[in-house]
Amino acid sequence: MAELPLEEVRRLVSYLRARVNDPDRLIEIEGELQGEEAEEFLREPELLAYFPTLTEEAMVIGLRWRLRVIPHAHLRMVQRGIKTATVVSLFSRFVEKRAAERQPVTVGKYTIRESPTPHGSNITLRVDVDAVESAGGQAHVVTVFMGREPADTIEIK
């Protein structure tokens, strides 16, 4: 059982006000988010339905990347006040760093840890690179997750 910080509850409720049509349902959701089991409630499929998959494209070192942010990551971004542009920027810097080190980004799982601001707290992104085909303008497809910091973290400096 875990409660959410008040600021996170406010962000989530503010986001949901524009998406939940039934005022009674919104009150119910807000009550759950303020409760002792709020962290568990965040995993409920009926709540995740309000956080659709986001798709963003980014051009990085001349290659087109398609980032797909899954619903749970979208929810965590809203909860923590992280903008989509921030996630795209972190991923872009990761690709640029790998290119500078002459290490291509290949199909597989990566964990990216970086602070988007000089003295801010770190954000941990887990990304699954699903396809890396640049022939014919094919986008590289990346699935973005938000997560805890595992041991195999790539720090961008």
N, C-alpha and C positions, 0 to 999 in steps of 0.2 A: 504494500500500500504506500502510495506517495502522492503528496499534494503538489500542485504546481505553484510557482511564484505568481503573485498577483499580476505583475506586468505581463506575463505570458498568457494568463487567463484573459486579460483585457485585449491583447492582440487577437487571440482566437475568436472571442465574442465579437469584436469589431469586424473581423473578416466574415464571420458567419451571418451577421445582420443582413448583409446584402444577398445572402444565398438561401437562408431558411425563411420560407414564406409564412409558416405557421408560428405566430408569436408564442403560443403555449409550448411548442417544441423547442423554440429558442431558449425559453426560460428553463426548460428541463435540461437542455444541453449545458447551459450556463451553471446550473446547480451541480451537474456531474463534474464539470471542469473545476469547480471550487471545492469539491469533496475530497475525502481522504483517498479515494481510489481513482483519482483523475488520471494518473499516468497509465493505468490499465485501460481506462475509458478511451484514451487516444488510439488504441489499437482496434477499436470496434469498427466493423465494416460499415455500419450505418453512418458513422461520423466521417470515415474516410471518403464516403460518396460525395461529400461537399468539397473535396480537395482533388480535382481532376488532375490527370497526368498533364504536365506542361511539356511543350516541345519548343526548344530554342535552337537556332542555328548560329554558328560562329565561324568566321574565317580566321584561321590561325596559320601563320607562315604559309599562306597561299593555299591552304587546304580547307575544305568545308566540313565542319563537324556538326552533327545533329545530336543535341543533348536531350534526353528524355528523362524528365524528373518524375519519379513514381509518386502516387498519392501520399504515401507515408512521408516521403522526403518533402513534398509540398507542404504538408501539415507542419512538419518540424521547422521549415523555413518561416512560415507564418508565425508559429509559436515563438521563435527566437528573433523575429524581426529581420530576417535575412532576405534581401531582395534577389530576384532571379538574375539581375545583372551582376550581382556579386558572385553568384555561383558560376556564371559564364566567365567572368574575369578570372576567378581562381583556376578554373579548368584551362583557360587560355594560357595563363602564366605557366601552368604545369607543362603543357605541350611545348611552349617556347623553351622552357628549361631543359626538357628532354632533348629537344633538337639541338640546343647549344652544347649539350654533353654528348651529342652524336649517338643518342640512345632512342631509337624509334619507339613510338607508342604502338604496341601490337595488341592483338586480341588478348584479353585477360582482365584480371582484377587489379585495381590500384587504389591506394588510400592516399589522399592528399590532405595535408594539414597546413593551414596557413592562417594568419591574421589578415583580414582585408584592410585593416587600418594599422598604422605604425604601432600604436600602443593598445590595440583592441585585443579581445580574447580570440583564441584560435577557433577556426571552423574545421571540422573534419568531414571531408567528402569521401565516400566510397563510390568508385565508378567501375562499371563493367563495360569494357570496350567490346561491343558485340560484332562489329565489322570494321575492317580497315581496307577499303578498296578505293583507290583514288582514280582508277581508269574510268574515263568517260564521265567525270564529274560526280561519281558516286560519293555520297556523304559517308563519313565515318560515323557510326552509330554508337552512342554512349548512353548507358543508363546510370543515372545519378541517384545515390542513396545518401542520407544523412546518418551519421552513426558515431559511436564512441570511438575513441582513439586506440586502435590495435597496435601491436608491436611493429608491424611492417609498414610504418607510416613514411611517406615521402614528404619532407618539409621543403617548402619553396622559400628561398631567401632572396 
